[in-house]
Amino acid sequence: MSEIDVSVNIPLGETVRLTTKNVPCVLTIAGSDSGGGAGIQADLKTFAALEVFGTCVITAITAQNTQGVYEILPVSPQTVERQIEAVLKDIPVKAAKTGMLYSGAIMEVVAEAINHHKLRVVVDPVFQAGTGDLLIHERDKETLIEKIVPQAFILTPNRFEAEEIAQMKIQNVEDMRRAAKRIAKLGAKAVVVKGGHLESAEATDVLYYEDEFTTFKKPRVKVNIHGGGCTFSAAITAYLALDHNVMEAVTKAEQFMQNTITFGWRIGGGRVPVNPMAHLYNEAEKFRVLENVSSAARMVEEHSEFLPYIAEVGTQVAMALPFASTPQEVAAVEGRILKFRDKAKATGSVQFGASSHVASIILTTMKHDPSYRASLNLHYDAELVKAFERTGFMVSSFDRKLEPSRVKTVEGGTLVWGVEKTIRNVGKIPDVIYDLGEIGKEPMIRVLGSSAICVVEKALASVLAVEKES
């Protein structure tokens, strides 16, 4: 057997100095999910994504997956207590959270620890898993309400948990407000009642803090998620440890959850685990995306062949982060690319959120295929469309005359409708989507692809083909 020597660029005999930085530490007290989508596992992923150091106390071991919970083995109260003491004796925890506590005996131990160590705790009052399986002894719900809820710095019940704690039915947002206020009287400093289980077009959460209500509304994602409550409360905990106040921590956690849910991991045959790492992947890709769009814009500027096809309203090239769900996560040229004398010129720098219209096209295509993250628009030209087809690209179109009147009243609605209609008709995302415009709307070609450079290269190949033919 041959040996392989692996060396690193460190002089032999030299001591490597550890480089460290201060990082806020947090604690989660919850159950272990063998499926990896909820509980301790979801909490630690969330902490890592938000750059805080996560520690954990395991209250129960579960045999579960995306379809259900098949067995629960509670950890002894004594071992739970020893875990808490071991962590807090050595590690400076700035904020903590609780999840599945399971038994009254464990709750007694946790309540005593919260009080003794003066922990600032986000309490996720877990009663059951998303699959409906109970994660607490029915007889111990009262113990949780009497011992844990009053010590919560922030309490995050979902609709059903809030109904049990507040002893009332919740049918609408006004009921959520009344329930939050009633729960706060039990001692919780702040209460976030989550409305994901309410039947409505939007998902609405209500925060009650210092006698004031704040409502958070988000587009509803049509998916049965797993680990959403754990991840949300863990995100709030992390933001508190990062020195955000209650309002800031909850607001940032709400924003964090949008992509976490939208880009959940479709594994297994049941519910979809949320993706806490989407935030981290987006952060890691920001510089690369800005560089890609900047390079693509320079390509348009440097190739005079593009000049006849620069749109009258300005040409835009844009690219989204890998887990983008809003225009603020799509980078584009601020002010667009315009004709300037005999050149195409980008009139501003590349910024995230610089284009809502092209962003809407990209975000729509990403719902069908997340790899299609970029778009370039050019003025419509029949010969250029033919050149795209001759070059081997798939070309399709939509007719604005067929657009429903209700869509026209929505800003940017036409593009979303047109792209959706085209993709449905073709059965996949084409390389090019064009429309012939209408009164007040310039006819336009839109090139789609995996990156900003990619769409400019597609367009350049076709533009050069037109020039060659003429």
Summary of the structure (lengths in Angstrom):
residues: 470
radius of gyration: 26.7
end to end distance: 64.8
largest distance: 83.8
contacts: 1619
relative contact order: 0.08
helix: 43%
strand: 23%
